[in-house]
Amino acid sequence: MFSGAMIDVEPATPEDLAAIRALLDVNQLPVEDLVASAATFLVARIDATLAGVVGLEALGSSALLRSLCVAEQHRSRGIARSLCAAIESVARGLGIHELYLLTTTARPFFERQGFAVGARDIAPSEIRTTAEFRDLCSSTATFMHKSLSSATPPT
């Protein structure tokens, strides 16, 4: 478990699914493949209340970071940064070397976390096969990449 000032980041449980779906839905993020994707989710809690979520869809030595979302009333507290660092730690523990994501609104945030913009057509085939890449995210979403093998966590 990762902790910050009153923020606990921990693996999501099956009981969290409805709250995760509601949070993603209200923030217009894909929910159609939440169960089918076999993604690993972490949640941030403040006083036992779901404040944020992030997912990791592992595909060999690559993974898709997905569904990073913080409830509006809990933003600007470092929760997104904590979730991103925690999921990167999980990815490293799984032997993931390359992390990819798609975003329509959070490019500056992810750039601050060490991700770089890339062309969608250079995405590895395993990333292209995900429902999020193939169907659920707009073709205008920004494609981003981060190498975990040489990256040091941002401070």
Kinemage of the C-alpha trace (Angstrom):
@kinemage 1
@onewidth
@group {chain A} dominant
@subgroup {mainchain}
@vectorlist {calphas} color= white
{ca met a 1} P 0.000 0.000 0.000
{ca phe a 2} L 1.228 3.495 -0.862
{ca ser a 3} L 0.251 6.359 1.411
{ca gly a 4} L 0.300 10.110 1.243
{ca ala a 5} L -1.203 12.736 3.527
{ca met a 6} L -4.497 10.975 4.362
{ca ile a 7} L -4.424 9.315 0.912
{ca asp a 8} L -4.223 5.530 0.726
{ca val a 9} L -3.506 3.875 -2.622
{ca glu a 10} L -4.292 0.169 -2.704
{ca pro a 11} L -5.427 -2.582 -5.065
{ca ala a 12} L -9.068 -2.321 -6.084
{ca thr a 13} L -11.429 -5.006 -4.844
{ca pro a 14} L -14.481 -6.434 -6.632
{ca glu a 15} L -16.590 -4.295 -4.293
{ca asp a 16} L -14.965 -1.179 -5.813
{ca leu a 17} L -16.175 -1.920 -9.356
{ca ala a 18} L -19.452 0.026 -9.161
{ca ala a 19} L -17.735 3.112 -7.695
{ca ile a 20} L -14.923 2.892 -10.266
{ca arg a 21} L -17.446 2.605 -13.101
{ca ala a 22} L -19.405 5.592 -11.766
{ca leu a 23} L -16.271 7.747 -11.397
{ca leu a 24} L -15.035 6.925 -14.904
{ca asp a 25} L -18.487 7.362 -16.425
{ca val a 26} L -19.075 10.807 -14.905
{ca asn a 27} L -15.658 11.858 -16.238
{ca gln a 28} L -16.397 10.468 -19.706
{ca leu a 29} L -13.724 7.762 -19.621
{ca pro a 30} L -14.278 4.306 -21.162
{ca val a 31} L -16.115 1.799 -18.986
{ca glu a 32} L -17.279 -0.732 -21.571
{ca asp a 33} L -14.328 -3.090 -21.097
{ca leu a 34} L -13.620 -2.675 -17.382
{ca val a 35} L -14.145 -6.332 -16.574
{ca ala a 36} L -13.184 -7.859 -19.937
{ca ser a 37} L -9.824 -6.062 -20.142
{ca ala a 38} L -8.308 -7.968 -17.201
{ca ala a 39} L -6.643 -4.721 -16.157
{ca thr a 40} L -5.210 -4.324 -12.681
{ca phe a 41} L -6.723 -1.340 -10.886
{ca leu a 42} L -5.491 0.683 -7.957
{ca val a 43} L -7.747 3.035 -6.037
{ca ala a 44} L -7.010 6.060 -3.907
{ca arg a 45} L -9.087 6.474 -0.804
{ca ile a 46} L -9.513 9.396 1.507
{ca asp a 47} L -11.120 8.358 4.765
{ca ala a 48} L -12.355 5.125 3.105
{ca thr a 49} L -14.035 7.050 0.241
{ca leu a 50} L -12.960 6.335 -3.338
{ca ala a 51} L -11.126 9.455 -4.520
{ca gly a 52} L -9.367 8.146 -7.629
{ca val a 53} L -8.467 5.183 -9.773
{ca val a 54} L -5.846 4.041 -12.270
{ca gly a 55} L -5.568 0.876 -14.324
{ca leu a 56} L -2.794 -1.144 -15.915
{ca glu a 57} L -3.419 -3.534 -18.778
{ca ala a 58} L -0.258 -5.671 -18.930
{ca leu a 59} L 0.652 -7.153 -22.307
{ca gly a 60} L 3.998 -8.937 -22.157
{ca ser a 61} L 6.760 -6.430 -21.414
{ca ser a 62} L 4.467 -3.538 -22.401
{ca ala a 63} L 1.390 -2.183 -20.692
{ca leu a 64} L -1.386 0.299 -21.253
{ca leu a 65} L -1.897 2.779 -18.424
{ca arg a 66} L -5.603 3.477 -18.426
{ca ser a 67} L -8.410 5.183 -16.616
{ca leu a 68} L -6.394 7.554 -14.420
{ca cys a 69} L -9.138 9.615 -12.850
{ca val a 70} L -9.589 11.625 -9.654
{ca ala a 71} L -12.981 12.733 -8.358
{ca glu a 72} L -13.437 16.446 -8.950
{ca gln a 73} L -13.763 17.310 -5.257
{ca his a 74} L -10.402 15.645 -4.543
{ca arg a 75} L -8.300 17.175 -7.314
{ca ser a 76} L -5.171 19.300 -6.730
{ca arg a 77} L -4.093 17.162 -3.761
{ca gly a 78} L -1.449 15.073 -5.538
{ca ile a 79} L -3.728 12.045 -5.863
{ca ala a 80} L -3.181 11.619 -9.612
{ca arg a 81} L 0.579 11.836 -9.100
{ca ser a 82} L 0.379 9.234 -6.301
{ca leu a 83} L -1.733 6.911 -8.445
{ca cys a 84} L 0.612 7.272 -11.414
{ca ala a 85} L 3.695 6.522 -9.293
{ca ala a 86} L 1.972 3.547 -7.672
{ca ile a 87} L 0.884 1.980 -10.971
{ca glu a 88} L 4.387 2.487 -12.393
{ca ser a 89} L 5.746 0.621 -9.369
{ca val a 90} L 3.272 -2.207 -9.980
{ca ala a 91} L 4.298 -2.267 -13.651
{ca arg a 92} L 7.993 -2.494 -12.773
{ca gly a 93} L 7.201 -5.332 -10.378
{ca leu a 94} L 5.479 -7.181 -13.229
{ca gly a 95} L 8.533 -6.790 -15.461
{ca ile a 96} L 6.929 -4.141 -17.670
{ca his a 97} L 9.530 -2.125 -19.582
{ca glu a 98} L 7.306 0.124 -21.704
{ca leu a 99} L 4.203 2.005 -20.621
{ca tyr a 100} L 1.732 3.511 -23.102
{ca leu a 101} L -1.437 5.574 -22.749
{ca leu a 102} L -4.040 7.542 -24.654
{ca thr a 103} L -5.418 10.844 -23.374
{ca thr a 104} L -7.669 13.591 -24.638
{ca thr a 105} L -7.298 15.955 -21.686
{ca ala a 106} L -4.252 15.154 -19.543
{ca arg a 107} L -1.252 15.507 -21.855
{ca pro a 108} L 0.477 18.181 -19.691
{ca phe a 109} L 0.055 16.063 -16.553
{ca phe a 110} L 1.560 12.983 -18.189
{ca glu a 111} L 4.421 14.986 -19.679
{ca arg a 112} L 5.283 16.090 -16.133
{ca gln a 113} L 5.330 12.380 -15.180
{ca gly a 114} L 7.928 11.653 -17.871
{ca phe a 115} L 5.706 10.490 -20.736
{ca ala a 116} L 6.453 11.630 -24.288
{ca val a 117} L 4.021 12.119 -27.162
{ca gly a 118} L 4.326 9.661 -30.022
{ca ala a 119} L 2.500 8.812 -33.221
{ca arg a 120} L -0.260 6.219 -32.800
{ca asp a 121} L 1.002 4.266 -35.781
{ca ile a 122} L 4.187 3.306 -33.900
{ca ala a 123} L 2.255 1.629 -31.080
{ca pro a 124} L 3.332 -1.977 -30.542
{ca ser a 125} L 0.917 -4.579 -31.880
{ca glu a 126} L -0.051 -5.777 -28.377
{ca ile a 127} L -1.137 -2.238 -27.462
{ca arg a 128} L -3.060 -1.885 -30.736
{ca thr a 129} L -5.106 -4.977 -29.862
{ca thr a 130} L -6.565 -3.462 -26.680
{ca ala a 131} L -10.184 -2.349 -26.839
{ca glu a 132} L -9.186 1.046 -25.492
{ca phe a 133} L -6.717 1.644 -28.333
{ca arg a 134} L -8.758 -0.036 -31.059
{ca asp a 135} L -12.305 1.095 -30.281
{ca leu a 136} L -12.901 3.059 -27.101
{ca cys a 137} L -10.563 6.057 -27.330
{ca ser a 138} L -11.025 8.678 -29.973
{ca ser a 139} L -8.621 8.598 -32.900
{ca thr a 140} L -7.702 12.156 -31.905
{ca ala a 141} L -6.502 11.058 -28.440
{ca thr a 142} L -2.837 11.807 -27.773
{ca phe a 143} L -0.686 8.668 -27.719
{ca met a 144} L 2.077 8.749 -25.101
{ca his a 145} L 4.933 6.482 -24.055
{ca lys a 146} L 7.352 6.056 -21.166
{ca ser a 147} L 10.238 3.639 -20.830
{ca leu a 148} L 10.311 2.200 -17.317
{ca ser a 149} L 13.642 0.462 -17.714
{ca ser a 150} L 15.593 3.724 -17.783
{ca ala a 151} L 13.127 6.087 -16.154
{ca thr a 152} L 13.557 7.355 -12.646
{ca pro a 153} L 10.366 8.252 -10.809
{ca pro a 154} L 9.591 12.009 -10.893
{ca thr a 155} L 9.900 13.903 -7.617
